[in-house]
Amino acid sequence: MAVADKAASHRGQAAPDLLIAGAGVAGLWLAVKAARAGLSVMLVERGNPGDGASGGFLGALMPHSPERWNGKKDFQFRALVDLEDEIARLQAETGEFCGYRRVGRILPLTSERGRITATERIADARANWGTRFGYEVRHTPDRSDWPNILRAPHGIVHETLSARISPPGLIAALLSRLAVMPNIELRLGTAVVDVAPGDRRASLSDGTSIGFGHVALANGVDAFPMIARLMGLPAQSLGGGVKGQAALLDAGAEPDLPLVYDDGVYVIAHENGHVAVGSTSENEFDDPRATDERLDEIVKRARKLCPLIREAPVIRRWAGVRPKAVGRDPMLGPVPGAPGVLAMAGGFKISFGIAHRMADCLVAQLAGEEGPETPESFSVAWHAARSATDQGIQ
Ligand SMILES: Cc1cc2nc3c(=O)[nH]c(=O)nc-3n(C[C@H](O)[C@H](O)[C@H](O)COP(=O)(O)OP(=O)(O)OC[C@H]3O[C@@H](n4cnc5c(N)ncnc54)[C@H](O)[C@@H]3O)c2cc1C
């Protein structure tokens, strides 16, 4: 069926080919990709796009380390490579700027052991990343304030695969793209409350119910209890949230500075001279949106790591809750025992680098085509088995 026909039938019978819960980076990419493939799409968001974990500003796009290569590392590597073209296409389609730049990354080396390990990884990077991207160990960074030379007593790793993006810029571009696609309907301020796979219907918080061909649960941390319920598992068994806090500083920094990452602290220069700094990882928290002294500590460490931002004023503080599936890997694909229900959640700390490729996997499955290879450890069944093992009930 042509896209225009599909859009018309979608308006008429209000039963989209694909219903998506959640307009974070996962749901938005999925909506755009599915609509580009000609499916009729309804994207339902409880509040506003970016209300969840995608509403931050860090935007690091970093690979896993290049040794002990596996399906998950390969998936992420390919996603990071492809993203450059994906963003170029999205920007050309929308005229929006996503703040993407492949700036590379510096990892300070604080011990001789670290330097030896990093040196051994040069060959792994060559083998697994190819020759387009560099991975080298150097004695000193190019400048002494990014990072502080005293914080890198054994030199640095400098790799050129990492990139950064503006999360608000990307969310705005995806929204702008879907706004002009005739086969997408966006419903804000409405939640998917329940899904009945047998009837292929979902109940919404506005009291209506909607039929669907497939439904994708891309609603971040809230996807896990919904998927667990559909599988008859305890609510918390498939995943949960890890709170993170970040700060934005007005530093007048050059936009081509590489990311700096050291012991959980990220320092990321963006296009407008702003520098984003993060982030905490909190498994227990009372207020998911509050920032506190843990963020002050991260900012302090970031200032020591990169003296360029020593005096830069903090202009924004932000906290969000990252969706983390039980097996740490993203959760992607059919939900066992729930026909027509798909999961797209659990990107944890890397969603901005992989969500477009996760979307490609689901759209290919819907079209019955061969898409990017999905690692087995991403499947819902794998996560459920992992959960059962963790609880000693397998
Ligand atoms: C401090 C911090 C720093 C981070 N830094 C990075 C980084 O540098 N690089 C990176 O790649 N990632 C980073 N992340 C992680 C990244 O932000 C998340 O992995 C990503 O935003 C998850 O996107 P999502 O679309 O899966 O979920 P979310 O963005 O949480 O979106 C889920 C959406 O679903 C909606 N929703 C919930 N329930 C329902 C329902 N029942 N019906 C309809 N809608 C619903 C919510 O309102 C929300 O808008 C960071 C996260 C934090 C907190």
Ligand as a Chemical Component Dictionary entry (heavy atoms), coordinates in Angstrom:
data_LIG
# 
_chem_comp.id                   LIG 
_chem_comp.type                 NON-POLYMER 
_chem_comp.pdbx_formal_charge   0 
_chem_comp.three_letter_code    LIG 
# 
loop_
_chem_comp_atom.comp_id 
_chem_comp_atom.atom_id 
_chem_comp_atom.alt_atom_id 
_chem_comp_atom.type_symbol 
_chem_comp_atom.charge 
_chem_comp_atom.model_Cartn_x 
_chem_comp_atom.model_Cartn_y 
_chem_comp_atom.model_Cartn_z 
_chem_comp_atom.pdbx_ordinal 
LIG C1  C1  C 0 22.658 12.449 33.355 1  
LIG C2  C2  C 0 22.521 11.605 32.105 2  
LIG C3  C3  C 0 23.492 11.675 31.129 3  
LIG C4  C4  C 0 23.411 10.885 29.979 4  
LIG N1  N1  N 0 24.372 11.010 29.026 5  
LIG C5  C5  C 0 24.271 10.293 27.895 6  
LIG C6  C6  C 0 25.227 10.461 26.866 7  
LIG O1  O1  O 0 26.151 11.254 26.998 8  
LIG N2  N2  N 0 25.090 9.730  25.738 9  
LIG C7  C7  C 0 24.055 8.839  25.569 10 
LIG O2  O2  O 0 23.963 8.194  24.513 11 
LIG N3  N3  N 0 23.141 8.666  26.544 12 
LIG C8  C8  C 0 23.238 9.363  27.680 13 
LIG N4  N4  N 0 22.331 9.189  28.676 14 
LIG C9  C9  C 0 21.337 8.129  28.524 15 
LIG C10 C10 C 0 20.221 8.543  27.605 16 
LIG O3  O3  O 0 19.779 9.822  27.955 17 
LIG C11 C11 C 0 19.099 7.511  27.706 18 
LIG O4  O4  O 0 19.602 6.217  27.460 19 
LIG C12 C12 C 0 18.015 7.812  26.680 20 
LIG O5  O5  O 0 17.567 9.131  26.809 21 
LIG C13 C13 C 0 16.855 6.833  26.808 22 
LIG O6  O6  O 0 15.943 7.174  25.814 23 
LIG P1  P1  P 0 14.532 6.480  25.735 24 
LIG O7  O7  O 0 13.820 7.082  24.581 25 
LIG O8  O8  O 0 14.705 5.004  25.769 26 
LIG O9  O9  O 0 13.813 6.855  27.115 27 
LIG P2  P2  P 0 13.264 8.275  27.617 28 
LIG O10 O10 O 0 14.040 9.399  27.077 29 
LIG O11 O11 O 0 13.148 8.180  29.093 30 
LIG O12 O12 O 0 11.840 8.379  26.943 31 
LIG C14 C14 C 0 10.726 7.661  27.395 32 
LIG C15 C15 C 0 9.505  8.520  27.135 33 
LIG O13 O13 O 0 8.352  7.729  27.371 34 
LIG C16 C16 C 0 7.385  8.542  28.021 35 
LIG N5  N5  N 0 6.471  7.604  28.690 36 
LIG C17 C17 C 0 6.672  6.921  29.837 37 
LIG N6  N6  N 0 5.644  6.092  30.071 38 
LIG C18 C18 C 0 4.768  6.262  29.049 39 
LIG C19 C19 C 0 3.537  5.642  28.722 40 
LIG N7  N7  N 0 2.981  4.700  29.493 41 
LIG N8  N8  N 0 2.906  6.038  27.571 42 
LIG C20 C20 C 0 3.460  6.992  26.773 43 
LIG N9  N9  N 0 4.645  7.597  27.052 44 
LIG C21 C21 C 0 5.294  7.212  28.160 45 
LIG C22 C22 C 0 8.180  9.451  28.922 46 
LIG O14 O14 O 0 7.462  10.623 29.254 47 
LIG C23 C23 C 0 9.409  9.720  28.065 48 
LIG O15 O15 O 0 9.254  10.890 27.285 49 
LIG C24 C24 C 0 22.343 9.979  29.832 50 
LIG C25 C25 C 0 21.340 9.923  30.779 51 
LIG C26 C26 C 0 21.419 10.729 31.919 52 
LIG C27 C27 C 0 20.314 10.666 32.936 53 
# 
loop_
_chem_comp_bond.comp_id 
_chem_comp_bond.atom_id_1 
_chem_comp_bond.atom_id_2 
_chem_comp_bond.value_order 
_chem_comp_bond.pdbx_ordinal 
LIG C1  C2  SING 1  
LIG C2  C3  SING 2  
LIG C2  C26 DOUB 3  
LIG C3  C4  DOUB 4  
LIG C4  N1  SING 5  
LIG C4  C24 SING 6  
LIG N1  C5  DOUB 7  
LIG C5  C6  SING 8  
LIG C5  C8  SING 9  
LIG C6  O1  DOUB 10 
LIG C6  N2  SING 11 
LIG N2  C7  SING 12 
LIG C7  O2  DOUB 13 
LIG C7  N3  SING 14 
LIG N3  C8  DOUB 15 
LIG C8  N4  SING 16 
LIG N4  C9  SING 17 
LIG N4  C24 SING 18 
LIG C9  C10 SING 19 
LIG C10 O3  SING 20 
LIG C10 C11 SING 21 
LIG C11 O4  SING 22 
LIG C11 C12 SING 23 
LIG C12 O5  SING 24 
LIG C12 C13 SING 25 
LIG C13 O6  SING 26 
LIG O6  P1  SING 27 
LIG P1  O7  DOUB 28 
LIG P1  O8  SING 29 
LIG P1  O9  SING 30 
LIG O9  P2  SING 31 
LIG P2  O10 DOUB 32 
LIG P2  O11 SING 33 
LIG P2  O12 SING 34 
LIG O12 C14 SING 35 
LIG C14 C15 SING 36 
LIG C15 O13 SING 37 
LIG C15 C23 SING 38 
LIG O13 C16 SING 39 
LIG C16 N5  SING 40 
LIG C16 C22 SING 41 
LIG N5  C17 SING 42 
LIG N5  C21 SING 43 
LIG C17 N6  DOUB 44 
LIG N6  C18 SING 45 
LIG C18 C19 SING 46 
LIG C18 C21 DOUB 47 
LIG C19 N7  SING 48 
LIG C19 N8  DOUB 49 
LIG N8  C20 SING 50 
LIG C20 N9  DOUB 51 
LIG N9  C21 SING 52 
LIG C22 O14 SING 53 
LIG C22 C23 SING 54 
LIG C23 O15 SING 55 
LIG C24 C25 DOUB 56 
LIG C25 C26 SING 57 
LIG C26 C27 SING 58 
# 
